[in-house]
Amino acid sequence: QVQLVESGGGLVQAGGSLRLSCVASGTIFSVNSMGWYRQAPGKQRELVATITSGGSSNYADSVKGRFTISRDNAKNTVYLQMNSLKPEDTAVYYCNVNMGRLPIIYWGKGTLVTVSA
């Protein structure tokens, strides 16, 4: 089993910044990528950003230029630096890890980010 624990969410004013962290623990092997997704009230979960074990990153168009994903492979930790936050960024942010050939994907329980106007 793999456990993912997100932290760093909170309430911030529009234009502000937050840094999310996600630590993976347990039986971790052959990590393909780690990523951040978000789900706003009444909406489906959507991709925010992913990063491969080799460091290649991918972003949703809505966050390009404002968010930066990074990871520390030795610590099995992925970060999301969020700048210039907008009210529409308000959501629960979930971390995931994609492992192995199948692949196997685990999710964290999420951290709430609220951006006030």
Order of alpha helices (4+ residues) and beta strands (2+ residues): beta-beta-beta-beta-beta-beta-beta-beta-beta-beta-beta
